[in-house]
Amino acid sequence: MIKLIASQVSIDAAAGETGRREITGIAVPYGVAATVADGTSVIFEQGSLPVDGKAPRLYMNHDSTNAIGIVSERVDSPEGMLFTAKISKTQAGDEALILAMDGVLDSVSVGVNPTKYTTAKDGTITVTAADWIELSLVPVPAFAGAIITDIAASIPHEDEEISIIETEPTQENENMSEVTAPVVEATIPTAPIFAAAKKEFKLPSAGEFMAAYHIGGDTYANMNKAVAEYSAANRTALQAAAGDVLTTDTPGLLPVPVLLPLVQDLSFVRPVVNALGARAYPDGGQSKTFIRPTITTHTSVAAQSPELSAVSATTMVIASNSVTKTTLSGQVTLSIQDVDFTSGPAMSLILNDLMGEAMIASDNLAADNLLAAATSSGVWDGTVADLLKSVYDSAVDISNGRNFTPTHMFVSPDVWGQMGQLADTTGRPVFPFIGAGLTGQNALGGGNASSWNGNPLGLQLVVDSNFAAKTMVITRVGQGSGDAFEYYESIRGLMSVEQPSVLGRLMSFHLYASTFAAIPGMIRKITQA
């Protein structure tokens, strides 16, 4: 994991000056690819983000309900978009500024609505124009170069004297001759500091635990060590109400160290979503629904005959399609004993599994809605000849009146197995393996469906176990122009809250996802007899 650390912090606390509460850095490096949670690679080109117009808001972790300031300056440079943001003088702003100065939040992440972009064959999205909605302080950025380079924090104050209360010697303190006040650098005005006994260690809150988890390294290791020492010193007979995950449910994790990695029987991949490409919500995630316009009636052009007669005239009709966001979420409740007795890596296994299940759920949503939007173009009886006819019929249905060609074939695992066993009249595989220096025995499966001279069997094959059995859908996606089916997503991330009444900690993960059948006539399915 690459750790990004802010450069030397600039703190100005001179009395009488106007308070400065600013951060400066790189919002987005240009020409650098970043991989988002679903695996999509995104690149921003120079000039893609505006330097004028409405100023982006400054959020914490892309949470619009936790605004802490505003981007006051934007400078477009060849290296990337440079920014300066002012942090509001609120409690949330003070906390964000302290976390930034401590290096906990040393990175930023942009929230944009792409208006112009291209999609490469490998799925990489290159953004050339976008509306910049917000900038967020985050512990780990999507772009490695999106960091805070300078922090300026000054609050006018009057110098205060740090005092020591002296008391007459007694039997308990007669051995104490004097107390010397430490030299303290002036920062923010505080009340007088008095000599006091060392404070007892307090278990970290859910927010502190998650912050340490994201920072990693010594910070996370020291927190785990302190929690373990606290548990050993205060281990008593604790009773708690039943939770979702108890120590009895995880005997493999306690108390013996875990040999990583955990045996994983699920692959957290999203074949359908990766093929479609996850799109950002056009409204910046601010509403429950959004409008996706489509043309229902085009204009017309025809030959004029005779001269001076009325020419062809047709009014364009645009439909206003409302797309609703679906919330996908899951939660797990950990007993405080599991938190105390479990090492950091073991704890992350539970959280990673929760996030992985959310990824699978989003892919299942896309797969179900894609199949539901498809129209039948034929019935396959299981033979090679009938498969060729069905595929060509689907390609014709997609291309008629549109001049778009199909790009992908989505199938369930059982259909993939059937296709792999097909052979021609001489026993040669219809879909031979070609690669690693091997030459296929049959050229039928190597055609190119992206041109009229090609063979629709050259479609990119996407196999996904989230499809119902006997699924075969042919369509055009991932090209930007003429995409028949669209997928939108906003990953909100982890949330946690302590439950003192049961000595537990509730953690949840959620995201928003939507699908839209943009051109239903280009989504064709082949059923089986």
Secondary structure, 3 states (H helix, E strand, C coil): CCCCCCCCCEECCCCCCCCEEEEEEEEEECCCEEECCCCCEEEECCCCCCCCCCCCEEEECCEEEEEEEEEEEEEECCCEEEEEEEECCCHHHHHHHHHHHCCCCCEEEEEEEEEEEEECCCCCEEEEEEEEEEEEEECCCCCCCCEEEEEEEECCCCCCCCCCCCCCCCCCCCCCCCCCCCCCCCCCCCCCCCCCCCCCCCCCCHHHHHHHHHHCHHHHHHHHHHHHHHHHHCCCCCCCCCCCECHHHCCCCCCCCCCCCCCCCCCCCCHHHHHHCEECCCCCCCCCEEEEEEEEECCCCCCCCCCCCCCCCCCCEEEEEEEECEEEEEEEEEEHHHHHHCCHHHHHHHHHHHHHHHHHHHHHHHHHHHHHHCEEEEEECCCHHHHHHHHHHHHHHHHCCCCCCCCEEEECHHHHHHHHCCECCCCCECCCCCECCECCCCCHHHCCCCCCCCCHHHCEEEECCCCCCCCEEEECCCCCCCCCEEEEEEEEEEEEEEEHHHCEEEEEEEEEEEEEECCHHHCEEEEEC
